[in-house]
Amino acid sequence: MLSTNGAAAPLDVPRGLAGVVVTETELGDVRGGEGFYHYRQYSAVDLAESRGFEDVWHLMFHGRLPDGAERDAFLAGTAALRRLPDEVRAALPAIARSSAPSGPLAALRTALSLLGASAGFRPVYDLGPGERRADALAACSAVPTLLTALHRLGRGLEPVEPREDLPYAANYLYMLTGSEPDPARARAVERYLVSTVDHGFNASTFTARVIASTGADVAACLVGAIGALSGPLHGGAPSRALDTLDAIGTPDRIDSWIRQRVLAGERIMGFGHPVYRTEDPRSRMLRAVAEGFGGPLVEFAVEVEARVEAILAELKPGRELHTNVEFYAGVVMELCGLPREMFTPTFCAARVVGWSANILEQARDSKIIRPAARYVGPQPPQPLPKAS
């Protein structure tokens, strides 16, 4: 449809672009009505339960799961990219100090931008597929090193150098704590990381693709995605969901605490999702991971979940609200010894792979993403007032 001046007429779409299809993708999909999501053609939950992080990373970048030899080569290749360039390492103490009031994701934005510049990342528009993938592999491999180094520096500790003999999740925990992690905890974190690699056209993934559509370099795309993730309505909720359990405190306070918040119209962190109309499959999987550890925190979380759903069903009939990924993600990360300020950065350490896969896919399309806005201000043109 054309406007009177011959240009395409703008289309009215739902607020927030809810439900609007903006592109085609081979990377995955979220079926909110079914409580199912997948990476390429495989159930993401099945992958989290049976495959390692590097397998899923290979799947997202290369379109297929690796065989044994491919897995070994991919793990060795990405592990060799974990060490940071000297100029980036030298700048990290200053970045950690200056970003202390803003948190780890603000520090990561700065550090990743520096990494891309120092490594000479070029616009994806000017690169071939192999060169784009090489830049994306370098960025994804470095993100855990950057995150853990910045966290430790912010607490007056020396960064821990990455180990090439450990897989992605175990190496992340090792660099964070300085100790080789218990295999059960490393596997629990790995299952969480796999389950959060990608999740449809969420705000940060869409942001990464918009920037990629301009032809910008991989680091620029990822920095924009991290900025979107840092918003509390997107990736900032795992620790807030755990804060809910702390605020309730004891089982005898559950009902009164929840009723008061629901009747006041407040959001219960860790419950509800903009896409799922059933139980979030990530939450179901992570509940099982948490129950595998057991203990008072897990028992309390399960009891809170049951009571919240029952009270919401009573006070908000017809509105199905279930736990989302953040609720049990917070419990699992707490059990695995991660500090709460690193919950969202840990999410970022997984999602950077999904963002990068989307960047690589978007870079194949030379069309820039350029929607329209409807102007609703004063009617133009107005007479220009004289300068005083």
N, C-alpha and C positions, 0 to 999 in steps of 0.2 A: 504494500500500500504506500502511495506517495502523497506527500503534502503538496500544497499549492505551489511551492517553489521548486518542486521536482525532487526534493530529498525524501528519504524514507521517513514516513510518519512514525513518531514514537508510539510504543505500545504500553498500555497500563499493565503493570504486573503487581503481584502481592507485595506488601511491605516486607522488607528484608529479603526479597527474592525467594520467599518460601515456596518450594515446589517447582521453581522455574528451572528447566533444563537449559544449561548454557553451553554444553559441549558434549562430545562423546569420549568415553574412556574405556580402555581395556584393563585398567588396574584393579577395579573392584566396585562394589556396590553395597548399599545398606538397604535392607528390606524391613522397614520399620514395623509394618503390620504383621510380619512373620517372626520378628525377633531374630533376624539372621543377617550376617554380613560376611563378605568373602574378599579374599585377595586373588585377583584373577579368577580362576575357576574353582578355588579351594576354600572350604570353610575356614575362616580365620581362627575360630575356636579349635577346630581340629588341628590346624597348624601349630597353635600354641601348646596343645597337649602332646604333640608327637614330634615336632621338629625344633631345631635350634634356630637362634636368631639369624645366623649367617645364611641358612637355607632360605629363609623368607626374604632376606635382603637380596639374595641372588635371584629369587623368583620375581621380585618387584623390578629389578634392573634388567634382567635378561629374559623374562617371560616364561621361565621354566624352573622347576626344582633341580638342584644339581645332583649329579651322581657322586660317588665317593671321591673320585679323583678331582672333580670340579669343586667339590666342597673344600677339600684340602687346599687346593690352589687359591680359592677365593678367600679362605680364612687367612692364609699366609700373606696374600697380597694386601688385604685390608689391614691386617695387624702391622705390617711394615709401614703403614701410613699414619700410625697413631702418634708418633713423635712429632713434636712441634718444631717449626723453624726457629733458629736461635733468636731472630729479631722479635718473633712473637713471644717466645718464652721470657725475653728480657722485659717486655712491656706488661706482662701479666700482673706483677705486684702493683704497679700504678693503676691499672684498670680495676683491680680488686679494691684498692683503697678508695678510688673516686666513685665507684658504683655501690659502695657499702650501704648507703641509705635506700637504694632502689632495688636491690636484690640480685640474685644470680642471673636471671634472664636479661636484665639490662647489661650486666657485665658480658654475657655471652654475645649479645648483639655487637658490642664494640670489638670484642676479641675475634669474632668470626669475620667481621668486616676487615680487620687488619690481616687475618690469615689469607683471605681472598686476594687482598691487594699485594701482600708480600709474595704470594705464590704466583702472581701474574695471571689470575683468572681473567679470561677475556669474555666479551659478550657472547652468549650462546648463539646469537644471530650469525656470528662470524666463525663458528666452530662446526666441525663435523660431529656425527653421533659419538664416535669413539672419544674425541677430545672432551665433549660435554660430560660423558660418563666418567672420564678420568677425574675431572674437576669435582663431580658429585661424590665419587668414592673418596677423594681426599678430604672433602668437607665433612662427610658423614663419619669417617674414621677419626677425625680430629675432635669432633664435638664432645665425646665423653672425656677426653684428655683436658680440653678447655674447661669444661664444667667442674670437674673434680679439682683441678689445679686452682681455679678461682675460688672455689669453696674453701679449700684448705688455707690458701693465702689470706682469705678474709678472717680466718681464725688464728692467724699467727703461726701456721704450720707450713712446712715445706711441701711442695707438690711431690707426689709419688709418680715416678716414671712408669709408663705403661710396660706391660709384659707381652711379648709376642706369642708366648706359649699358652696363654689363656684365651678362651673365647670371649666374645663381646661383653656379655653380661658379667661374667666372673671378673674380667679385667676392669670393668667399670667399678665394681664393688671394691676390688683390690686398690685401685687408685683413690677411691673415696676414703677408705679406712686405713690403708697401709698394711692390711693383713689379708692373706688369701682366704676367700670366703668359704664357709661351710657349703658343701655341694648342694644340700637341700635348699638353702637360702638363695644360692646363685641360680638354681633352677627355677625357684619361685619368681624371682625378679625377671628371669628370662621369659617365663610364660607371660608375665605382665607386659614386658617390652614387645613381644610378638603380637599380643592382643591389641596393642595401641599403635602399630606401625601406620595404619591408614584407616580412615573411616568416612568415606564419601567426601562430598564437597563442603566440608566444614569451613569456618571462616579463615583459618590459617592456610589450609590447602588452596582455597580459592585465591587468597592473597598471593601465595607463591606463584600460582598460574597467571594471575594478572600481570605480575612483574615479569615473569618469563615471556609473556606475550609481547612485551616491549623489546625483547632481545637482550635484556640485561644479563650480567654474569650470574653464575650459580650462587655466589656468596650474597649478592644483592637480593636475590629471590628468597634465600633462606633467612636473611636478616629481617625482611618484611614479614615472613611467616612467623618468626619468633615474636615480633612485635604484636601480631594479632593474637598469638597464643597467650601472651602475658596478661591479657585482659581477664578479670575474674569471671566473666560470663562464658569464657571458653576453657582455658586450661588451668585456671587457678584454683580449682575446687578440691583436689584430693586432701590437702591438709585441712581445709575448711570443713569437709565432711567429718574428719576425725575430731575436729574441734567440737562438733555437735555432740559426739559421745562424751567428751570431757565436760561439756556444759551440763549435760544430763546427770552425769556423775554416777548414780546408783539406780538399780532397777525400780525402786519404789518411786522414783521421780519421773519415770518415762512418760506416763500418761498425762500428768499435769503439765509437764514441760511442752509436750507435743501439742496438746489441746490449746494451750495459751498461744503458741505460735501460729497454728492453723487458723484459729478464730481471729487473730490479729492480721491475717492475710500475709504473713511472712513466709518466705520460701524456706523449706527444710533442705539444707545442703546435702547433696548425695542422693536426692530423690527427683525423679522426673527427667525426661529427655525430649528434645524437640522433634526427634524422629521416631523413636520407639513407642509403640502403643501396647507393647507387651513387656515382659521382663527383659532387661538389657542382657544379651548373651554374655557380654564381658563380665558383668556383675555375677552372673550364675557361675561362670568358670572360676572367677577369683574368690567367690565364697567357698568353693570346694578347696582351693589352694589354702585359704585361711583355716578351714576346718581341718586340713591335714596337719597343721601345726597345733591347733587346739589351744586351750588356755582361757583365762578369764576375759580377756579383751574380745576374743572371738565369740565366746558365749554371750557376752553383753551386746555385741554388734548384731548377732542373729536375733536376740530378743528385741532390740530396738527396731530392727527392720520389720519384724512381725507386727509390733504394736503400731508403728507409724502407718503401715499399710491398712491395718484394721481401723485406726482412727480416721484416716483420710477417707476410707470407704464409708464410714459413718457420717462424717461431717461434710464431705464433698462427694455425694453419691453420683455415680456416672462418670467420674473422673478417675481413670486407672493410673495410679502413680506408683512406680516401683523404684528400687534402687538403681542408680546408674553406675557407670564404671568407677566413679570417684569414691563411692562409699567403701567398697571392699578393697580397692586399690590402696587407700590410705591405711587400712588394717594390715594388708600384706606388707607394705613398705615399712610400717612401724615394727612389725614382727621381724623383719629382715635387717633392722638396725639402721635404716636410712633416716637422717635428720629431716624434720618436717619441711624445712626450707628447701630441701632438695627433692621433694615429691614432684612438683611441676617440672623442674629441670630434668628429672628422670623420664617423665613423659616425653619431654622434648628430645631426649637421647634416642627414643624409639621413633618418634614421628618425623625426625629429620630424614629418615630413609623414605617414608611415604611422600614427604614433600619433594624430595629429590626425584623420585620416580615420576611424580606429576610434572615437575619442571622439565624433565627429559621428554616426556610425552608432549607437553605443550610446545616445546621448542621445535617440534616437527611441523607445527602449523605457523605460517608466517602472518596470520591475521591477528592484529592487535585487538585486545578486548577493550571496547570503548562504548559503554552504555550511555544512555541519555538521562537527564534529570528534568523534572518539570519545574519551571520557574513559578514561584508563588509570591514574589515580592511586589512592591509598588509598580504600577503600570508604566513601562518605558515608552518613549523617551520622555523624561521630565526635564524642564528647563534647568540649566546648570546655574546654581547660585553664584553671584559674584564673590570673588575672593575678598576676605576682610583684611 
